[in-house]
């Protein structure tokens, strides 16, 4: 379908670690010699940019009305005209360097009203395919091997755009009864979306996240997820690590830590293994 491989982090629930997963998979992909673009559609908070310590400078641009064009602009009716005026590579005006390998198109306050703006578009194909058009016409022309999208923790018109554009969902899941229930609904959600929009969305990666195997309950849920999603489950789980939380607060991923803890090292290995699996499932060859 595309020159670039695409996947979107999706689960109809917030707080599951989608942003942390996108950030770490993005860096892991770069570690495997992939050219990576990350896109934050998850909301105006800019959490993905915060994960790389670049939100402060971008927020200053927003406050000074200099963050234009931005991610919300690419959904606009006038985007093609705007892009023509920007020159040969309009995507370059949107991108921020994370400092850890991947490029990033950060979130913007314009995302706050984007769901309702898309809802006002009568033609459903146009409503849900605008982000796909942006990737097809502008991003695929560049050197990126993989595009990863961070989606909102709810199903709305922005989410539909991300899934429509990528056709591949990756889902971090925690080990607990509520999370198991949400994950159980995941496949039904994807099937319903596919049926309504007549597109096929693959569940490409289910990544057990923040797993504490010191508890027998976590082990039981881990086995349950492996049985439920045998074709999508990651080869290893990401352990709970205070190091990762501390790193995020500092604006770096676990890959940037000097002297990481045992759990942080295990997490890095799990992300790398998950990345290799994701590449295979997306049909990429990669230098792995």
N, C-alpha and C positions, 0 to 999 in steps of 0.2 A: 504494500500500500504506500509506503513512504521511503524516502531516502534515509531518514533517521529512525532509529528505534524509539518507541514512545511507551510510557507507562504513567499511570496516575495513582497516587495514594488515596484510597477510598475506603471509608467505613462510615455509616450513618450514625456517628457518635464522636464527640470530641474527647480529647485527652487520652487517646490510645497510643500516642507517640508517632503520629504520621510525619510531623515536621522533623523530628529527630531522625526518623528512618530515612526520609528523603535526603536530608543533609549528609548522613553517613553513607548511604548508598551512592550518592553523588560523588563523594570523595573516594570511596572504594572504586568506583568506575574509573575515576581519574588515575588511581593507583594502578589500574589494569590498562593504562594507556588509551583510554577512551576520552574523546572530546565531549564534554557534558554541558548541557544547559539545564538549569533548574528554574522552574517558574512557580511563583507563589500566588495562587488563586484563593488561598485559604481565608483571607480577610485582611482588613486594613491594619491589623496589629503589627504586621511585618515580622512575624516570628521566625521565618526562615532567614531573613537578613540579620536578625538578632543572633541567630545561631552561629553566624560567621563574623559577628562583630562589626557589621557594616551598616546597621540600621541608623545609628546616630547621624552619620554624615548624610545618608539619604533623607532622613527625616528633616534635616536642616534644609535640604533642597526643596522638600515639600513645603515647609513653612515659608520659604522665600519664593514660592511659585516657580521654581526652576526644574521641578521634576515632571517635565513634559517634553515629549510624550512619555506615557507610562503604560503599565499593563492594562489599565482600563481603556486606554485610547484605542487599542487594537480591536476592540469590539465595536467601535463607533462606525456609523454609516460612512463617515468621511475618511476612514483609515487609509484607504488606497490613495486618496488625494494627498493626505498628510505624508504618507510614505514616499510618494513621488517627490515631494518638496524636500524631504530629508536627504535625498541623494541615493547613492549606489547601495548603501547598507543601512537601511533605517533601523534594523534591529540593534545596531551598535549604540544607538541613542537610548535604548531601553536597558542595556546590560550593565551590571555591576560586577567587578572582579571580587570573588570571595576570598582570594588569597590562599585557598587550599586546593586549587585545581579547577573546579567547576566554575562556569559563569552563572550569573543569577539575574533573573528579571524579578525585582522585589515587588511585594504587595504595595498598594497605594490606596488612600482613602476613597478614590473613585470606585473601588470594588464594593463599597458600602451600599451604593444604589444600583449596582449593576444587575442584580437579580430582578428587580422590578423593571428596569429599563429593558432587559431582554424579554420579560413577560409581556411587554407592550407590543412586541413584534408578532404580527398575525400569522405569518408563514412559519410553521413549526420547523421546517428544514433550515430556514435562515436563522431562526432563534437559537437552535442548538449547534449549528455548524460554523459559527463565526470564528471560534478559536481554531478549529480545524483549518479553515481557510487561511488564517494567519500562519500556522505552521507550514501548510502546504506551499504557500506562495512566497513566504519570506524566510522562514527558518530552515527549510529543507535545502535552500540554495547555499547554505553556509557549510562549515566544516564539522558540524556537530555529529557525533555518532549516536548519542542518546539524549533524549529530552525526558526529564522527570517532572511531574506536576504535583504540587501539594494542593489538595482540594479541601473545601470546607468540610467541617464535621457534621454536615447535614446534606440532605438531597434537595438541591434547588437548581435553578437554570444555569448557574455557574458550574455546578457539579456536572450537570448533563453535558455542558460544553466540553469539560475536561475528559469525560469518558467517551464522548463521541469522537473527539480528536485523537485519542490514544488507542481505544479499543482494548486496552489492557489495564487491569486493576492490580495493584499490589496493596496488601493489607497487613499492617502490624496488629497483633492481637495479644492481649494480656491473659494471664491464667486465672480465671475466676468465673463464677456462675453467670454474672451479668454480661461479661465479655463473651462467654461462650454462646449466650443467647443472641447477642448482637452478631457474632460471626455466623451463627446458624442462619440468621436472616439475610446474610450477605449474598449468598448465591441466589436466593429468591429475589432480592433486590435487583441483581444484575440480570437475571432472567426476565424480570418484569420490564426493566428498561430496554433490554434487547427486543422484547416482543412489541412494546409500544412504539419503538423507533425503527424497528426492522433492521437492526444492526447486531452484530455478534460481539459481545464483550467477554474477553477471556479473563479468568481469575489466574493471573500468572504467578503470583507469589503470595503466600501466607507466611508471615514472619512472626513466630512467637517472640514476644518482647517483654523485657523487664521480668524475666523468669527467675524465681528464687527456688531452686531445687532442694533447698533444705526442708521444704514442706512437702509432705506426701500428697497434699491436695494439688499442688502445682504439677507434680509428676503425673497425677491422674488426668488433669486437664491437658497436659502436653500430649499424652498418649491419645486422648480423645480427639485433639486437633489433627494429629497425624493420621488417625483413622478416617476422620471426616473429609480431609483434603489431601489424599495421598498424592495427587498429581500436581499440587500447588505448594505443599508445605516446603519451607526452606530446609536445607540440609542440616542446619544446627540452629539453636535458639540464641537470642541475645540475653545474657544474664542481667539482672538488676545490678547497676553499678552507680554508686554515689559519685565516682570519678566523672562519669558522663554528665550527670546533673551539674557538677561543679564546672566542668568544661563549658557547658552550654551557657552558664552564667558569665563565664569569662569571654564568650564569643568565639569559641573554637570547638571543633569536634574531637572525639577521642583519638583521632589519628595525629593530632598535634600535641598530645600530651608527652612530656618528658617524664620518664620513670612512672609509667602508668601502673595502676594496681592490677592484680591478677584478673579481676572481673573486667576491667577496661581492656586488657589484652585479649581476653576471651571474646569480648564484644567486637573488637576490631576483626578478629578472625572470623566471627560469625557473619559480620557484614560483608567481608570479602567473599566468603563462601556463598552467601545469598546473592551477591552480585554476579558471580559466575553462573549460578543457576538462572538468575533473571535474564542474563544475556542469552543463554541457551534457549530459554522459553520464548524470548522475543524474536528469536531467529538470527541473532547476531553471532558473528564468529569471534571477533575480538582477539586481543593478544593475551589470552589467558592460559 
